[in-house]
Amino acid sequence: MGISADTSPSQVGMREPPAGQVDGHDKTASNAIIPSDQRVPNHQKMFTSMLAGGVAGAVAKTTIAPFDRTKINFQVSNQRFSTKAALRFLVNTTKHEGIANLWRGNSATLIRIVPYAAIQFTSHEQFKIMLATEPGQEHLPPARRFFAGSLAGITSTTFTYPLDLVRARMAVTKKDRFHTVKEVVIKTYRTEGIGTLYRGYVPTIIGVIPYAGISFFTYETLKKFHSDTFETDITALNRMSYGAIAGACGQSCTYPLDIVRRRMQTAGVIEGREKCYNSILGTFKRITIEEGFFRGMYKGLSLNWIKGPIAVGTSFMTFETVQQFLRRFAVFHE
């Protein structure tokens, strides 16, 4: 998901072209594109990572937005989840509200995910540099690989959490309840207080630490395995596949905390639940008693196994592709 700021294209699966050529073209034919990011200063690497991360997050989330809305609706209710019920929700939403409403809340998602992904990818690169045991280290030791991912997740979540709450509330309410992101923020502040914008933050962070750590660790480990095992370059399809595996592993391990987070985020906008789900342990206990541990705490996980790997794989692939493309341009070189 992230690439060390001191990593060259050959280290992330891009082989240097023959001397004098760039992607099969003579260097002298164009000075606009340069084959390596070795001359990109760190501040430009941060800038290109932020751009690439924002694009990656937007593409990934837009792709799976209908599945995301479906998952959230089951997470915040006590309705039993099944593939049939999920399909029924998609069909009924399309029939009664229009197909565009399957992307309801996606604008709030994009407002959150663009800075979230930009901060996450960029901070991951910087944490990799900080945690390297020697300058220019290509791969961190396993424990530090996990730690770098966790720190990146904590950083991005802390800065963008209120927007995640806004997205969740827009996804589970009718359009006449909240029309814009600004309206959600103002109404939440006036009726529930400013602190509500960070309601569910603690379980989110508890979940982000292993999720981001496992995701980054798995992705970086699979890339290292590929480089050590195969003679071929790491292709876009490889990145998507490795990212999908990383996403599936991370989400499966931390899914119950995602359920708790969603219940706490949306309690104030679902009738009859205004005073429910006020604490992590209380929410966990209530769900387990009313719905059972596996049925309640893993509700919608099968849907997540579809949308999660697609989203994470697309995000990893888009990030590295866009980042490497940008760093070839001379404008980002010293």
C-alpha positions as CSV (number, residue, x, y, z in Angstrom):
1,M,0.0,0.0,0.0
2,G,2.9,2.3,0.8
3,I,6.2,2.6,-0.9
4,S,9.3,3.7,1.0
5,A,10.4,7.2,0.0
6,D,13.8,5.8,-0.6
7,T,12.5,3.0,-2.8
8,S,13.4,2.9,-6.5
9,P,11.2,1.5,-9.2
10,S,13.2,-1.7,-9.4
11,Q,12.5,-2.3,-5.7
12,V,8.7,-2.1,-6.2
13,G,8.7,-4.3,-9.3
14,M,9.7,-1.8,-12.0
15,R,12.8,-2.8,-13.8
16,E,15.1,0.0,-15.1
17,P,14.9,0.2,-18.9
18,P,18.0,-0.1,-21.0
19,A,20.4,2.9,-20.8
20,G,19.2,5.7,-22.9
21,Q,15.6,4.5,-23.0
22,V,12.4,5.3,-21.1
23,D,9.6,2.8,-21.7
24,G,11.1,2.0,-25.0
25,H,11.7,5.6,-26.1
26,D,15.0,7.3,-26.5
27,K,15.7,9.7,-23.6
28,T,16.8,12.4,-25.9
29,A,13.4,12.3,-27.6
30,S,11.8,13.6,-24.4
31,N,13.1,15.3,-21.3
32,A,9.7,15.4,-19.7
33,I,9.8,11.8,-18.4
34,I,12.7,10.3,-16.5
35,P,12.8,6.6,-15.7
36,S,13.5,6.7,-12.0
37,D,12.3,8.5,-8.9
38,Q,15.8,8.5,-7.3
39,R,16.1,12.2,-8.0
40,V,12.7,13.0,-6.4
41,P,13.3,15.0,-3.2
42,N,11.4,13.8,-0.1
43,H,9.0,16.8,-0.1
44,Q,8.0,15.9,-3.6
45,K,7.7,12.2,-2.7
46,M,5.2,13.3,0.0
47,F,3.3,15.4,-2.5
48,T,3.1,12.7,-5.1
49,S,2.1,10.2,-2.5
50,M,-0.7,12.4,-1.3
51,L,-2.0,12.9,-4.9
52,A,-1.8,9.2,-5.6
53,G,-3.4,8.2,-2.3
54,G,-6.3,10.6,-2.8
55,V,-7.0,9.2,-6.3
56,A,-6.6,5.6,-5.0
57,G,-9.1,6.1,-2.2
58,A,-11.7,7.8,-4.5
59,V,-11.5,5.1,-7.1
60,A,-11.7,2.2,-4.6
61,K,-14.6,3.6,-2.6
62,T,-16.7,4.6,-5.5
63,T,-16.3,1.2,-7.0
64,I,-17.8,-0.6,-4.0
65,A,-20.1,2.2,-2.6
66,P,-23.4,0.2,-3.2
67,F,-22.0,-2.8,-1.2
68,D,-20.8,-0.4,1.5
69,R,-24.2,1.1,2.0
70,T,-25.7,-2.4,2.1
71,K,-23.2,-3.5,4.7
72,I,-23.7,-0.5,6.9
73,N,-27.5,-0.9,6.9
74,F,-27.2,-4.5,8.2
75,Q,-24.5,-3.6,10.7
76,V,-26.6,-0.9,12.4
77,S,-29.8,-3.0,12.7
78,N,-30.7,-6.3,14.3
79,Q,-32.0,-7.7,11.0
80,R,-30.4,-11.1,10.2
81,F,-27.9,-10.8,7.4
82,S,-28.0,-13.1,4.3
83,T,-27.0,-12.9,0.7
84,K,-30.7,-12.9,-0.2
85,A,-31.5,-10.1,2.2
86,A,-28.6,-8.1,0.9
87,L,-29.7,-8.5,-2.7
88,R,-33.3,-7.6,-1.6
89,F,-32.0,-4.4,0.0
90,L,-30.1,-3.5,-3.3
91,V,-33.2,-4.2,-5.4
92,N,-35.7,-2.4,-3.1
93,T,-33.4,0.7,-2.8
94,T,-33.1,0.8,-6.6
95,K,-36.9,0.4,-7.1
96,H,-38.1,2.8,-4.5
97,E,-35.3,5.4,-4.3
98,G,-33.6,5.1,-7.6
99,I,-30.2,3.5,-8.6
100,A,-28.3,6.7,-7.7
101,N,-29.3,6.2,-4.1
102,L,-27.1,3.1,-3.9
103,W,-24.3,5.7,-3.8
104,R,-26.1,7.8,-1.1
105,G,-23.5,8.9,1.3
106,N,-20.7,8.4,-1.2
107,S,-20.1,12.2,-1.4
108,A,-19.4,12.1,2.3
109,T,-17.3,9.0,1.8
110,L,-15.2,10.8,-0.8
111,I,-14.8,13.9,1.3
112,R,-13.4,11.6,4.0
113,I,-11.5,9.0,1.9
114,V,-9.5,11.4,-0.3
115,P,-7.7,13.0,2.7
116,Y,-7.8,9.7,4.6
117,A,-6.0,7.7,1.9
118,A,-3.7,10.6,1.1
119,I,-2.6,10.9,4.8
120,Q,-2.4,7.1,5.2
121,F,-0.2,6.4,2.2
122,T,2.0,9.4,2.8
123,S,2.5,8.8,6.5
124,H,3.2,5.1,5.8
125,E,6.1,6.1,3.6
126,Q,7.4,8.4,6.2
127,F,7.0,5.9,9.1
128,K,8.9,3.3,6.9
129,I,11.8,5.7,6.7
130,M,11.7,6.5,10.4
131,L,11.6,2.8,11.3
132,A,14.3,1.6,8.9
133,T,17.2,0.0,10.6
134,E,19.6,1.4,7.9
135,P,19.3,4.1,5.2
136,G,17.6,3.1,2.0
137,Q,16.4,-0.2,3.5
138,E,14.2,-1.9,0.9
139,H,12.1,-4.0,3.3
140,L,11.5,-3.4,7.0
141,P,11.7,-6.3,9.5
142,P,8.3,-8.0,10.1
143,A,7.5,-6.3,13.4
144,R,8.4,-2.9,12.1
145,R,6.4,-3.6,8.9
146,F,3.3,-4.1,11.0
147,F,4.1,-1.1,13.3
148,A,4.5,1.3,10.3
149,G,1.1,0.2,9.0
150,S,-0.6,0.7,12.4
151,L,0.9,4.1,12.9
152,A,-0.3,5.2,9.4
153,G,-3.8,4.0,10.2
154,I,-3.9,5.8,13.5
155,T,-2.7,9.0,11.9
156,S,-5.2,9.0,9.0
157,T,-8.2,8.0,11.2
158,T,-7.5,10.7,13.8
159,F,-7.6,13.5,11.2
160,T,-10.7,12.3,9.3
161,Y,-12.9,10.5,11.9
162,P,-15.8,13.0,12.0
163,L,-16.2,12.6,8.2
164,D,-16.6,8.8,8.7
165,L,-19.4,9.4,11.2
166,V,-21.1,11.7,8.8
167,R,-20.8,9.1,6.0
168,A,-22.4,6.4,8.2
169,R,-25.3,8.6,9.3
170,M,-26.1,9.6,5.7
171,A,-26.0,6.0,4.7
172,V,-28.6,4.8,7.2
173,T,-31.1,7.8,6.9
174,K,-33.6,8.9,4.3
175,K,-32.6,11.7,2.0
176,D,-35.1,14.1,3.6
177,R,-33.3,13.7,7.0
178,F,-29.9,15.0,5.8
179,H,-29.3,16.6,2.5
180,T,-25.6,17.6,2.7
181,V,-22.5,16.8,4.7
182,K,-22.7,20.3,6.3
183,E,-26.2,19.6,7.4
184,V,-25.2,16.4,9.2
185,V,-22.4,18.2,11.0
186,I,-24.6,21.1,12.1
187,K,-27.6,19.0,13.2
188,T,-25.3,16.6,15.1
189,Y,-23.6,19.4,16.8
190,R,-26.8,21.2,17.8
191,T,-28.7,18.1,19.0
192,E,-26.0,15.9,20.4
193,G,-23.0,18.1,21.0
194,I,-19.6,18.4,19.4
195,G,-18.2,15.3,21.2
196,T,-20.6,13.2,19.2
197,L,-18.5,13.8,16.0
198,Y,-15.9,11.5,17.6
199,R,-18.4,9.0,19.0
200,G,-17.1,5.5,18.3
201,Y,-13.5,6.8,17.9
202,V,-12.0,4.5,20.5
203,P,-13.3,1.2,19.1
204,T,-12.3,2.5,15.7
205,I,-8.7,3.1,16.8
206,I,-8.6,-0.3,18.5
207,G,-9.7,-1.8,15.2
208,V,-7.5,0.3,13.1
209,I,-4.3,-0.7,14.8
210,P,-4.5,-4.4,13.9
211,Y,-6.4,-3.8,10.6
212,A,-3.9,-1.3,9.1
213,G,-1.0,-3.2,10.6
214,I,-2.1,-6.5,9.1
215,S,-3.1,-5.0,5.8
216,F,0.2,-3.2,5.2
217,F,2.2,-6.1,6.7
218,T,0.5,-8.6,4.4
219,Y,0.8,-6.5,1.3
220,E,4.5,-5.6,1.9
221,T,5.3,-9.2,2.7
222,L,3.7,-10.6,-0.4
223,K,5.6,-8.0,-2.5
224,K,8.9,-9.1,-0.8
225,F,8.0,-12.8,-1.5
226,H,7.4,-12.0,-5.1
227,S,10.7,-10.1,-5.5
228,D,12.6,-12.9,-3.8
229,T,10.9,-15.7,-5.6
230,F,10.1,-14.6,-9.2
231,E,12.2,-13.1,-11.9
232,T,9.2,-11.1,-13.3
233,D,8.2,-7.6,-12.4
234,I,5.4,-6.9,-10.0
235,T,2.5,-6.0,-12.3
236,A,-0.7,-4.1,-11.7
237,L,-2.6,-7.4,-11.5
238,N,-0.1,-8.6,-8.9
239,R,-0.6,-5.5,-6.8
240,M,-4.4,-5.8,-7.0
241,S,-4.2,-9.5,-6.0
242,Y,-1.8,-8.9,-3.1
243,G,-3.9,-6.0,-1.9
244,A,-7.1,-8.1,-2.0
245,I,-5.5,-10.8,0.1
246,A,-4.2,-8.1,2.5
247,G,-7.7,-6.5,2.8
248,A,-9.4,-9.8,3.4
249,C,-6.9,-10.7,6.2
250,G,-7.2,-7.3,7.9
251,Q,-11.0,-7.1,7.8
252,S,-11.6,-10.6,9.0
253,C,-9.5,-10.1,12.1
254,T,-11.1,-6.8,13.1
255,Y,-14.7,-7.0,11.9
256,P,-16.4,-7.2,15.3
257,L,-15.0,-3.8,16.2
258,D,-16.4,-2.4,12.9
259,I,-19.8,-3.5,14.0
260,V,-19.4,-1.8,17.4
261,R,-18.2,1.4,15.8
262,R,-21.2,1.6,13.4
263,R,-23.7,1.0,16.1
264,M,-22.1,3.8,18.2
265,Q,-21.9,6.2,15.3
266,T,-25.5,5.8,14.2
267,A,-27.3,5.4,17.6
268,G,-28.4,9.0,17.6
269,V,-30.2,8.9,14.3
270,I,-32.1,5.6,14.5
271,E,-35.4,5.8,16.4
272,G,-35.4,4.1,19.7
273,R,-31.6,3.9,20.0
274,E,-30.8,7.4,21.1
275,K,-29.6,6.2,24.4
276,C,-28.2,2.8,23.3
277,Y,-24.7,1.9,22.4
278,N,-22.9,4.5,24.6
279,S,-19.8,2.4,25.4
280,I,-17.7,-0.2,23.7
281,L,-18.3,-3.0,26.3
282,G,-22.0,-2.0,26.6
283,T,-22.5,-2.2,22.8
284,F,-20.6,-5.4,22.5
285,K,-22.7,-7.0,25.4
286,R,-26.0,-5.7,23.9
287,I,-25.3,-7.1,20.4
288,T,-24.1,-10.4,21.8
289,I,-27.2,-10.9,24.0
290,E,-29.8,-9.8,21.5
291,E,-28.3,-11.3,18.3
292,G,-25.7,-13.8,19.4
293,F,-21.9,-13.5,19.1
294,F,-21.3,-14.8,15.5
295,R,-24.6,-13.7,14.1
296,G,-24.3,-10.2,15.5
297,M,-20.6,-9.5,15.6
298,Y,-19.9,-10.9,12.2
299,K,-23.0,-9.7,10.4
300,G,-22.3,-8.8,6.8
301,L,-18.8,-10.3,6.9
302,S,-19.5,-12.4,3.8
303,L,-20.4,-9.2,1.9
304,N,-17.2,-7.6,3.2
305,W,-15.2,-10.5,1.7
306,I,-16.6,-9.4,-1.6
307,K,-16.3,-5.6,-1.4
308,G,-13.3,-5.4,1.0
309,P,-10.7,-7.2,-1.2
310,I,-12.0,-5.3,-4.3
311,A,-11.6,-2.0,-2.5
312,V,-8.2,-2.6,-0.9
313,G,-6.8,-4.3,-4.0
314,T,-8.0,-1.5,-6.2
315,S,-6.6,1.1,-3.7
316,F,-3.1,-0.5,-3.6
317,M,-2.9,-0.9,-7.3
318,T,-4.1,2.6,-8.1
319,F,-1.8,4.2,-5.6
320,E,1.4,2.6,-6.8
321,T,0.5,3.0,-10.5
322,V,-0.4,6.7,-10.1
323,Q,2.6,7.4,-7.8
324,Q,5.1,5.8,-10.1
325,F,3.6,7.6,-13.1
326,L,3.8,11.0,-11.4
327,R,7.4,10.4,-10.2
328,R,8.6,9.9,-13.8
329,F,7.9,13.6,-14.6
330,A,10.8,15.9,-14.4
331,V,8.7,18.6,-12.6
332,F,9.0,16.4,-9.5
333,H,12.8,16.0,-9.7
334,E,15.5,18.1,-8.2
